[in-house]
Amino acid sequence: MPWKNESLYEQRLKFIRQVQGNKTSLSELCRRWSISRKTAYKWLDRLDAGGRLGLRDRKRQASRVFNRPPPRWLNRIRRWRRLHPTWGAPKLHWVLQRRFGEKGLPSEAAISRWLKHWGLSRKRRRTRPKGPRIERPPLTQPQLPNDVWTVDFKGWFRTGDGTRIEPLTIRDLASRYILAVEMLERQSVAAARKIFEQVFKEYGLPLVIRADNGSPFGATGALGLTRLSAWWVKLGIQVEFTAPGHPEQNGAHEQMHRVYLQEAAHPPAPTWRSQRDRNKYWRQQYNHQRPHEGIGMRLPGEVYRKSDRRLPLRLKHFEYSLAWASRLVKGKGMISLEGSRRFVGEAFEGERVGLKPVRPGVWEVYFGKRLIGELNDQDATPGIRAAWYRQGRRR
């Protein structure tokens, strides 16, 4: 079966439908779709002004060009550039000012733009090329409890007294059992890790954790890992990220959020404490009194069993082949290699990475068994070429 590709117009329509459904806050939808609220409001304004046709792509070229230099100045710029092929905008601006005066003289920025438009400017060397491309693995289909846990933040809201809360939800995908509904002040790695430590101690460790690409689960660095998700990897948990812009890949968790909103958070409780008690009561009802069609109208509490994999008291550093170099990642994600400091990622601070020699001056960087990038002596900056997932729609 061929892959199904969606145009940008179709994705905008899908986003607008979710906004109009009023089931999730706009900020939360923007986080899941990896867009800014400014962009979301722009699409909503275009929908109001032009209907669905207003969401189609528009030409980016201006219909009129203002402050265009007169042709004589453009000819002078081109002529002097031919005389001095290595000169940039500052030198051309200086010589034109000295030769012809300041009246009507284009600015350095304008000269630079015209050189680029004519293809006469030198392209800057890319400071950090992309690293190894990793094929995004298919999502795991759970067969038993603790095969896959899904995690996410329900969009923030305020209780009746104005307290802002960020509900963190954790659920077992096979049994639909809700493991936690915890209210945090903000989406931070430290606060989320504390909750996961409590959940791991009570229920054990899963084989897979599935999350979206937003903070604190995902980032823009090597393989999208943060300190939180890198900690999961070190615990022996496989981390799965949904493809950017495709919240439906975690659709079962989203459906649970809709139920939570209808039954426990709309309207919010008067105080933080009363909302916490309401969450506790709702979770008990969901797990032990509410049948679920996805598991044959059984109760999640009847299906779920705790994991046999326990949270270790201490974690040892990863060990690597004797033929590799091994480095401890220090502050700000830096390591020392051949007398210089190299950046590999803040997600791995305090951890040990392995450096596999590929050829002279080139090393593949591993975190455990996961390839996270490449270091190359030829790069202009001493940073990692981060490994990245090939973008594409999952089946």
C-alpha positions in Angstrom: 0.0 0.0 0.0 1.5 3.4 -0.9 2.2 5.9 1.8 -0.6 8.5 2.3 0.8 12.0 2.0 -1.1 15.1 3.3 -0.6 18.5 1.8 0.0 21.5 4.0 -3.6 22.7 3.2 -5.0 19.4 4.5 -3.0 19.6 7.7 -4.2 23.1 8.3 -7.8 22.0 7.9 -7.2 19.1 10.3 -5.7 21.5 12.9 -8.6 24.0 12.5 -11.1 21.1 13.1 -9.4 20.2 16.3 -9.4 23.9 17.4 -13.1 24.1 16.6 -13.8 21.0 18.6 -13.1 22.9 21.8 -11.7 19.8 23.5 -8.2 20.9 23.9 -6.7 24.3 24.6 -5.1 26.2 21.7 -1.7 26.3 23.5 -1.7 22.5 23.9 -2.7 21.9 20.3 0.1 24.2 19.1 2.6 22.2 21.2 1.4 18.9 19.7 1.5 20.2 16.2 4.9 21.9 16.7 3.6 25.4 15.6 3.5 28.7 17.3 0.4 30.3 18.6 1.1 33.3 16.3 0.8 30.9 13.3 -2.4 29.3 14.7 -4.0 32.7 15.1 -2.9 33.6 11.5 -4.7 30.6 10.1 -7.8 31.3 12.2 -7.9 34.9 10.9 -7.5 33.6 7.3 -10.3 31.2 7.9 -12.6 34.0 9.1 -11.6 36.3 6.2 -11.7 33.8 3.3 -13.2 30.5 4.5 -11.4 27.3 3.7 -9.9 28.9 0.6 -8.1 31.3 2.9 -6.0 28.3 4.2 -4.4 27.6 0.9 -0.8 28.5 0.2 -0.1 32.1 -0.8 2.6 33.5 -3.0 5.5 34.8 -0.9 6.7 37.3 -3.6 5.6 40.8 -3.0 3.3 42.3 -5.7 5.2 45.6 -5.4 8.8 46.3 -4.5 9.3 49.4 -2.4 12.6 51.3 -2.0 14.0 49.7 -5.1 17.3 51.4 -6.0 17.3 53.2 -9.4 18.7 51.3 -12.3 21.8 53.4 -12.4 22.8 52.3 -8.9 22.1 48.7 -9.7 24.3 48.9 -12.8 27.1 50.5 -10.7 26.9 47.8 -8.1 27.1 45.1 -10.8 30.0 46.8 -12.6 32.1 47.3 -9.5 31.4 43.8 -8.3 32.7 42.5 -11.7 35.8 44.6 -11.2 36.3 43.2 -7.7 34.7 39.7 -7.5 35.8 39.1 -3.9 34.4 42.3 -2.5 31.4 42.1 -0.3 28.7 44.7 0.5 30.7 46.8 2.9 33.6 47.4 0.5 31.2 48.0 -2.4 29.3 50.5 -0.3 32.5 52.3 0.6 33.8 52.6 -2.9 30.4 53.7 -4.4 30.1 56.4 -1.7 33.5 57.7 -2.4 33.0 57.7 -6.1 29.4 58.8 -6.5 28.4 60.4 -3.2 25.7 59.4 -0.7 22.7 60.8 -2.5 20.5 57.8 -3.5 23.2 55.3 -2.4 21.7 52.0 -1.3 22.6 50.7 2.2 25.0 47.9 2.8 22.1 45.6 3.6 20.4 46.5 0.3 23.6 45.9 -1.6 24.0 42.5 0.1 20.4 41.5 -0.8 21.0 42.4 -4.5 24.2 40.5 -4.6 22.4 37.5 -3.2 19.5 38.0 -5.6 21.9 38.0 -8.6 23.8 34.9 -7.2 27.0 36.9 -6.7 27.3 36.5 -3.0 29.4 33.7 -1.5 27.4 31.1 0.3 28.3 30.6 3.9 29.6 27.2 4.9 27.1 25.3 7.0 28.4 25.5 10.5 26.9 22.2 11.7 25.9 19.6 9.0 23.3 17.0 9.7 24.5 13.8 11.3 23.5 10.2 10.5 19.9 9.7 9.3 18.0 7.1 11.3 14.9 5.4 10.0 12.0 6.1 12.4 11.0 2.7 13.7 7.3 1.6 13.5 5.2 2.2 16.6 5.1 -0.8 18.9 1.8 -2.7 19.1 1.3 -3.9 22.7 0.3 -7.4 23.5 0.5 -7.4 27.2 0.4 -4.8 30.1 3.6 -2.8 30.4 4.6 -3.4 26.8 3.9 0.3 26.0 3.1 3.2 28.3 1.8 6.4 26.8 2.6 9.8 28.4 1.5 13.3 27.8 0.5 16.6 29.4 -3.2 17.6 29.3 -3.3 21.2 28.4 -3.0 23.5 31.3 -5.9 25.2 33.0 -6.7 27.1 36.2 -8.7 26.0 39.2 -11.4 28.3 40.6 -8.9 30.2 42.8 -6.7 30.9 39.8 -4.0 28.3 40.4 -2.4 27.2 37.2 -1.9 23.4 36.8 -0.3 21.1 34.2 -1.8 17.6 34.5 0.7 14.9 33.6 -1.0 11.6 32.6 0.6 8.2 32.3 -1.4 5.2 30.9 -0.7 1.6 30.0 -1.8 1.1 26.4 -2.7 -2.6 26.4 -5.0 -2.5 29.4 -6.0 1.2 29.2 -5.1 1.4 32.9 -4.3 5.0 34.1 -1.1 4.9 36.2 -1.0 8.6 37.2 -2.8 11.9 36.8 -0.4 14.3 38.6 -0.8 18.1 38.6 2.5 20.0 38.1 3.1 23.7 38.3 5.0 23.6 34.9 6.3 21.2 32.3 9.9 20.7 33.6 12.3 17.8 33.5 12.9 17.8 37.2 9.2 17.8 38.2 8.3 15.1 35.6 11.2 12.9 36.6 10.1 12.9 40.3 6.6 11.7 39.2 8.1 9.0 37.0 10.3 7.8 39.9 7.2 7.4 42.0 5.3 5.5 39.3 8.3 3.2 38.5 8.6 2.3 42.2 4.9 1.4 42.4 4.3 -0.3 39.0 7.8 -1.3 37.8 9.3 -0.4 34.4 7.6 -0.7 31.0 9.3 -2.0 27.8 8.4 1.2 25.8 7.4 4.7 26.6 5.6 6.7 23.8 5.5 10.5 23.9 5.2 13.4 21.6 8.1 15.7 20.7 7.3 18.4 23.1 9.1 19.3 26.3 10.1 17.8 28.7 9.9 14.5 26.7 11.5 15.6 23.4 13.9 18.2 22.2 15.7 19.3 19.0 19.0 17.7 19.8 20.4 14.2 19.1 17.4 11.8 18.4 15.2 14.3 20.2 16.3 13.1 23.6 16.1 15.3 26.8 17.5 14.5 30.2 14.2 12.8 31.1 14.0 10.6 28.0 17.8 9.9 28.1 17.2 8.6 31.7 14.5 6.3 30.4 16.9 4.9 27.8 19.5 4.3 30.6 16.8 2.4 32.5 16.5 0.0 29.5 13.2 1.5 28.3 12.7 2.1 24.6 11.6 5.6 23.8 9.2 6.2 20.9 8.3 9.6 19.6 5.3 10.2 17.5 6.0 11.9 14.2 5.8 15.8 14.5 2.3 17.1 13.6 0.6 13.7 14.0 -1.1 13.6 17.5 -3.3 10.8 16.2 -0.4 8.4 16.6 -1.1 8.7 20.3 -4.9 8.8 19.7 -5.9 6.5 22.5 -4.2 8.8 25.0 -5.9 11.8 23.4 -9.3 10.1 23.8 -8.6 9.5 27.5 -7.8 13.2 27.8 -11.2 14.1 26.3 -12.9 11.9 28.9 -10.8 13.5 31.7 -11.8 17.0 30.5 -15.5 16.1 30.3 -15.7 14.2 33.6 -13.1 15.8 35.9 -11.8 19.2 34.6 -14.8 21.0 33.1 -15.5 23.1 35.0 -12.3 23.0 37.1 -12.6 22.4 40.9 -12.5 25.5 43.1 -9.0 24.8 44.6 -5.9 22.9 43.8 -6.5 20.5 46.6 -10.1 19.8 45.5 -9.0 19.2 41.9 -6.4 16.7 43.2 -9.1 14.9 45.1 -11.3 15.0 42.0 -8.5 13.5 39.9 -8.0 10.7 42.3 -11.7 9.8 42.4 -11.9 10.0 38.6 -8.9 7.8 38.1 -10.4 5.2 40.5 -13.7 5.3 38.5 -11.9 5.0 35.2 -9.7 2.0 36.2 -12.2 0.0 38.3 -15.8 0.9 37.3 -15.7 2.1 33.7 -15.7 -0.7 31.0 -13.6 -0.1 27.9 -14.6 -1.2 24.4 -10.9 -1.6 23.4 -10.4 -4.5 25.8 -13.8 -6.3 25.3 -15.8 -4.2 27.7 -13.6 -5.3 30.6 -12.3 -3.0 33.3 -8.8 -1.7 33.0 -8.1 -2.8 36.6 -9.0 -6.4 35.8 -6.5 -6.5 32.9 -3.5 -4.6 34.2 -0.7 -6.3 36.2 2.4 -4.6 37.6 5.7 -5.1 35.8 8.3 -7.5 37.0 11.0 -5.1 36.0 11.9 -3.0 39.0 13.5 0.4 39.3 17.2 -0.1 40.1 18.6 1.6 43.2 21.7 2.6 41.3 22.5 3.0 37.6 25.9 2.1 36.2 27.4 4.0 33.3 27.1 2.3 29.9 30.1 0.2 29.0 31.6 0.3 25.5 34.0 -1.7 23.3 37.7 -1.6 24.3 38.4 -0.4 20.7 36.3 2.7 21.3 37.0 5.8 23.2 34.7 6.6 26.2 34.0 10.0 27.6 32.0 11.4 30.5 29.7 14.2 29.4 30.3 17.2 31.7 28.6 20.6 32.2 26.7 22.1 29.3 27.0 18.8 27.4 30.7 19.0 26.7 33.4 16.3 26.4 37.1 16.4 26.0 38.6 14.8 22.9 42.1 15.1 21.6 42.8 18.2 23.6 39.7 20.1 22.6 36.1 20.5 24.0 33.3 19.0 21.9 29.6 19.5 22.4 27.5 16.3 22.3 24.2 17.4 24.1 23.0 18.6 27.4 20.6 15.6 27.6 23.7 13.4 28.4 25.3 15.4 31.1 26.7 13.2 33.8 26.5 10.1 31.5 29.2 8.3 29.6 29.1 8.1 25.8 31.1 5.9 23.4 33.1 7.2 20.5 33.5 4.7 17.6 36.3 5.5 15.2 35.0 5.6 11.7 38.0 7.1 9.8 40.7 9.6 10.8 39.2 12.6 12.5 35.6 11.1 12.5 33.8 9.3 15.4 30.3 8.0 15.7 28.9 8.9 19.1 26.8 6.3 21.0 24.7 6.5 24.1 24.4 2.9 25.1 23.4 1.1 21.9 21.9 4.2 20.3 23.7 6.1 17.7 23.2 9.8 18.6 25.5 11.5 16.2 28.9 12.1 14.7 32.0 14.2 15.5 34.1 15.4 12.7 37.3 17.4 12.9 36.5 19.2 9.6 33.5 21.0 11.1 33.8 24.7 11.7 32.3 24.4 15.2 33.2 21.6 17.6 29.7 20.3 18.0 28.1 17.0 17.3 26.4 16.3 14.0 23.2 15.1 15.7 21.5 12.0 14.4 18.0 12.7 13.2 14.9 10.7 12.3 13.8 10.7 8.7 10.5 12.5 8.5 7.6 10.6 7.1 4.1 9.5 8.0 3.9 6.3 9.9 1.5 3.6 8.9 
